[in-house]
Amino acid sequence: MRVTKGAKIATGTALLALGVAACGGGGGSSSGGGDNPRAATGTVYIRGCEPQTGFVPGNINETCGGTINDFVYSRLVKYNSDTAAPELDQAESIETTDNKVWTIKLKPGLKWTDGTPVTAKNYVDAWNYTAYSPNAQLGSFWFGDIVGFDKVNTADPDGPDGPKEAPKPETDKMEGLEVVDDLTFKVTLSAPVAVFRTKLGYSSFSALPDAFFKDPKGFAQKPVTNGPFKFVQWDHNSQIIVEANPDYPGPEKPKVKKIVYKMYKDDNAAYADLVSNNLDFTELIPPSALAGDKWKSDLGDRAIDGQQGVIQTVTFPLYDKEFGGNADFRKAVSYAIDRKTITDKIFNKGRVPINGWVSPIVEGFKDGACGDLCTYNPAKAKEYLAKAKAEGYTPPAEFPIWSNADGTHKEWIEATVNSINQAFGADAGVKFVHKDMPTFAELRDTITQHKIKGAFRTGWQMDYPHIENFLNPLYKTGASSNDGLYSNKELDKKLHEADTATDPAQANALYQEAEAMLQQDMPAIPLWSYGLQAGTSKWVTGVKVTPFGVLDPLSIAIKEA
C-alpha cells in the first residue's frame, strides 16, 4: 500500500522542507451569495474507491482501504501532515536503549468507539493475530522482526499454487511481546532495527478492540475504531460514511460532522463532479484534464499543486514461466519505454521519470539506482530481447499489462504498450496490449491470489518517509506487497544488514546498495514519481493534502455561507 515514528530518526532535509503548495489552499470562489449546501448537514464528499478487504488494519496493503482506515484508526505514532515526520499519537512514550528492546507506554484515557478503553493488551493481541499465519492477514510480514515470529508464522513449502499446505505454527503468540500493565507493553526484536519506531505509524501496527475477536469477519464490514472519525456504514462499490468521533482525544478535532467517501467507476466522472461542486475533494486529476493545464483553468483557486511520495511501476509475475519472462526480457521492456514522452504528453509533465525504485522525496533516496536500464533505448531493447530468446525464453504472442478500469490508467498504459511495440519492432514475435479489470479490488484480488496472466501496473504510496519502506515490503522474499513473488537471497541478506545497522547513515548506504541490486533481475520496472494534482469544491476550505498524497481529514472545513 502506501498507502502508508519516534526513535528520533531524522527525516531527510528534502522531506523536512516538503510542503504541499496549494493554489488558494483549497479555498474557492464564493457561493454566489447563496447558502452553502454543506452547512446544513455538516457533510463533505470526497473521492474514494472500493477497499479490497475492509476495516481490519492488519489485512490492508492497498490505498483504497488504507486511506479510509487512516480516517478511523489512530496508532502509536502518526506522520506529520506537512512534513511526514513521525510523531507520538496514542503512545505517551516509546523508549529503547539498543533499538532491540522497546518499551511502549500508552496515553491514559484512550477509548474505542464502543466505550471500552484502549489498552496495551489490545495492541499485543492485534499484533499476534496479524502475525499468526493461519489468519492469512496481508500485513503479517510487518512483524517479522519480533522475537518468536517464526513460531507463529510458517511458510507454504511449495508456494501458493502447490498442493502442500503450510505446517501449523507452534504457537499463536510471539515471545517478543509482553504486556507489562494496562498501558504498557514491551517489544523485543530479534536484532536491532533503528527504523522500528518510524514503522509504528503503519496500519498493520494498529490495535484491535476486544469486539474484533468475537467476530473478525463481521468486524471487517462494521468496525469499532479509535480515530478522529468513526464508522457509520459501507455501501459496497458506492460509498463509505464516517462521522466525527466525539471521544477523539487528539489536539486537533474534526471540523466536519461527516465524510462520505464516494466511489466512482470512472475518474473522469469524479472530476466532472468536482468541477460542478458536487464533489468536495479528489486527489486524482485525470489525464484529460491535465492536458494543457486545463484543470487549473477549470478549478482556479480550487486547484492544489505539490509533491507526494508515490511512484508508478510495472511488475511481472515471476512465479509464472510464460509471463514472468527472464531478467533480460524484463530489461528489454524497460529500455523500450519512453518515460519522458509519456509523462510529458499524458500527464502534462505532472509526473517525473525515475531511474530507481524509491521516491525522490524520502530519506535515503539516491539518484541513478536503475543505471541506464530506465533510459529509453530502442536499440538496447532489441538487443536484450534477442538475448532473452537466445537464453531460451519465448514470450507469448500477446503480452498484457493489466490495470483497473475504475482508475485513470488507460491512457498511460496504452502509450506504454505502444512505446514497447514500436521499440521491439513488428517482427519481435510478441505484442504488448493493455487489458483491465472492472475495479481496483478485483485487480488486487487477482494479484494477491497470484492468478494474473501478464504484467500489471503497480504503484507504491509511502507508508513512512524512508528508503526502507520502498524495498523491504516490495522485494524481500515473502514480503507482504511482493506481488510478483520475487526472491533473491543476496538481496535479502543485504536488506537484513541494512535493517540491523545501528547508524542511520550506514543503514541508508546499505539500503542504497540493496536498491542497486534490483538491476540484476528487474522484477519491477520503475516508471515515474507522482506530482500532486488535486482539487476541492467551492463549498470547503482549509484543505491540506499530506506528503502521502491523501487528504488530511482534520483539515477540511465547510465554508461559511
C-alpha positions, -999 to +999 in steps of 0.1 A: +000+000+000+012+031+005-010+040+014+013+041+043+076+073+143+098+082+171+133+069+180+144+103+168+153+091+134+159+123+114+140+127+082+159+140+052+162+177+047+144+175+014+115+159+032+115+184+061+113+212+035+084+195+018+051+213+020+022+208-003+018+241-022-019+248-027-032+273-052-056+291-029-052+265-001-084+247-010-103+279-008-125+286-038-149+311-052-178+324-032-211+306-033-226+335-052-245+348-022-264+316-017-263+293+013-236+266+014-255+233+010-228+215+031-236+236+061-270+222+069-257+186+075-220+192+081-213+166+055-185+167+028-180+143-001-146+130-012-135+107-040-129+071-029-126+036-042-137+002-030-114-013-004-100-048-012-105-063+023-124-040+047-116-025+080-091-049+097-059-028+096-036-058+096-052-071+064-047-040+043-019-033+018-036-010-008-046+026-009-084+024-012-087+006+021-057+023+036-069+059+031-103+054+048-088+032+075-065+061+084-096+083+090-109+059+116-079+044+133-052+061+155-020+043+161+010+046+184+026+072+161+013+094+133+030+112+105+030+150+104+006+162+077+031+188+065+065+170+067+056+133+071+079+133+102+069+106+128+052+120+160+037+103+190+000+097+188-016+071+211+018+064+226+029+086+255+065+073+251+084+048+230+118+041+246+148+020+238+185+019+246+196-005+220+170-005+191+162-041+201+141-039+233+114-013+231+091-002+260+058+014+248+035+033+271+001+045+261-016+078+269-043+073+296-080+077+289-080+065+253-113+049+241-127+027+214-160+039+198-179+013+218-167+030+250-141+004+261-106+016+269-076+012+245-051-010+264-017-024+259-033-058+256-053-045+225-020-038+208-004-071+217-035-092+208-038-074+174-001-079+165-002-116+175-034-121+154-020-104+124+013-123+126-003-157+130-002-172+095-034-193+097-053-160+099-039-151+065-035-114+071-018-094+044+002-074+070+018-104+088+052-097+072+055-065+092+060-084+124+089-105+111+115-086+133+098-096+166+112-125+186+091-156+181+076-146+147+090-178+132+070-197+158+036-181+148+041-178+111+051-207+088+057-206+051+039-226+024+066-252+013+056-252-023+042-218-029+006-206-033-003-229-061+013-261-048-006-289-032+012-288+001-001-267+030+020-246+054+026-265+087+006-253+117+026-229+138+039-239+172+020-212+189-002-182+183+017-157+205+051-141+198+076-144+226+088-109+220+055-092+230+049-087+267+020-068+284+035-050+314+003-033+327-029-019+312-010+010+295+025-005+289+039-033+267+074-044+258+086-054+223+118-075+218+132-077+183+155-105+171+181-079+161+183-041+164+161-022+140+168+016+140+137+024+119+113+004+141+097+034+158+091+051+125+073+020+112+048+021+140+025+045+122+018+019+095-017+004+095-006-032+104+006-019+138-029-008+148-046-021+179-078-041+178-106-039+204-120-070+222-150-067+200-129-078+170-121-112+183-158-121+188-165-118+150-135-109+128-154-113+096-183-091+107-159-065+122-142-061+088-175-048+075-186-028+105-157-019+128-152-004+162-124+021+159-104+047+178-095+075+154-108+110+147-138+096+127-160+066+135-176+041+111-212+046+101-219+025+070-204+008+039-225+005+008-202-016-013-189-001-046-209+030-038-198+048-006-184+046+029-197+071+055-178+081+086-186+107+112-167+128+138-157+108+169-168+129+199-143+110+221-113+116+199-086+129+223-062+145+197-053+182+200-069+189+166-106+178+162-126+171+131-141+203+116-169+185+097-196+162+111-195+136+084-174+125+054-189+105+026-161+085+008-178+083-026-167+056-051-165+062-089-161+037-117-145+065-138-122+092-125-134+115-153-169+113-137-153+122-103-135+151-119-167+164-135-185+163-102-156+182-087-158+209-113-195+212-108-191+214-070-209+181-064-177+165-050-156+184-024-122+168-028-102+145-051-065+138-051-066+124-087-070+146-117-075+126-149-051+129-179-078+145-199-079+175-175-041+176-171-035+183-208-027+219-213-032+225-176-070+225-182-076+215-146-060+247-134-083+269-156-113+247-146-107+250-109-089+283-105-080+288-068-096+254-060-066+236-076-039+221-054-004+215-068+025+199-050+045+167-044+039+133-029+058+101-020+043+079-047+059+061-076+045+040-105+059+007-116+051-023-138+055-057-121+060-092-136+045-124-121+079-142-116+060-173-105+046-177-140+070-191-165+052-177-195+045-141-183+073-137-157+098-135-185+135-137-177+158-109-165+169-099-200+134-098-213+123-075-184+153-053-191+143-051-228+109-040-218+124-013-195+146+000-223+116+001-246+095+026-225+098+062-234+091+076-200+098+113-208+074+114-238+047+096-218+049+119-188+052+150-210+022+141-232-001+121-210+005+138-177+015+173-190+048+169-170+028+163-138+048+132-133+086+128-135+105+098-149+125+080-123+156+058-126+152+038-094+127+021-071+125+048-044+106+081-042+128+112-046+113+128-015+122+103+011+152+099+034+179+077+018+169+084-018+199+081-042+196+090-079+205+065-105+198+032-089+185+018-122+216+026-141+208+031-178+181+004-177+154+031-172+166+051-202+147+048-234+169+030-259+152+010-287+185-005-299+192-018-264+156-030-262+160-051-293+194-064-282+181-076-248+150-091-264+173-112-286+194-122-256+163-133-237+153-155-266+188-169-270+186-179-233+156-200-240+127-176-232+099-175-258+075-147-249+038-152-256+024-137-288+002-114-268+016-099-236-009-079-214-002-051-190-032-052-166-049-023-148-082-014-132-109+003-152-121+024-123-088+044-123-071+067-148-046+042-162-059+035-197-041+064-214-007+059-200-007+021-203-018+023-239+010+048-245+034+024-227+025-007-248+027+014-280+062+025-270+073-011-263+058-024-295+075+003-316+109-002-299+107-040-303+096-038-340+070-056-360+090-088-362+095-092-324+072-121-321+054-105-291+029-077-290+021-059-258-015-049-251-035-032-224-061-051-205-081-041-175-104-055-148-135-036-137-124-025-103-093-019-082-105-045-057-108-072-084-074-064-098-058-066-063-076-099-055-063-114-087-028-102-080-027-113-043-041-147-053-012-150-078-036-157-107-028-128-130-017-137-166+006-109-177+024-079-162+004-055-141+006-019-131+018-013-095+022+019-075+036+025-041+025+052-018+049+055+011+038+043+045+066+063+061+092+086+046+122+062+044+140+043+017+134+011+037+097+013+030+102+011-008+124-020-005+115-045+023+077-046+018+081-050-020+112-070-028+122-091+003+114-128+000+079-134+013+071-097+019+035-085+022+035-065-010+059-086-030+032-091-057+055-109-082+069-133-056+104-121-063+131-138-043+169-131-042+188-144-012+217-120-017+193-091-017+176-104+014+210-106+031+218-070+021+184-057+033+189-075+067+223-059+070+207-025+064+178-033+088+201-041+117+227-013+112+227+009+143+240+041+125+213+057+103+238+069+077+253+034+074+218+019+072+209+043+043+240+034+024+233-003+027+197+002+016+210+021-014+233-008-022+203-031-020+182-010-043+210-010-069+209-049-068+174-048-083+191-040-116+202-077-118+167-091-121+144-061-128+114-077-110+095-045-114+101-016-139+103+019-124+084+044-144+078+078-127+071+096-095+039+114-089+035+151-086+004+161-068-026+175-086-058+177-065-088+199-062-117+210-040-152+223-044-161+259-036-180+247-005-149+238+016-118+255+029-086+247+047-079+215+027-045+201+032-030+172+012-003+153+030+031+142+015+014+108+012-008+122-014-040+119+006-064+143+023-057+153+059-092+146+072-087+170+101-080+199+078-112+200+057-138+225+069-171+238+055-170+274+043-193+299+059-221+310+036 
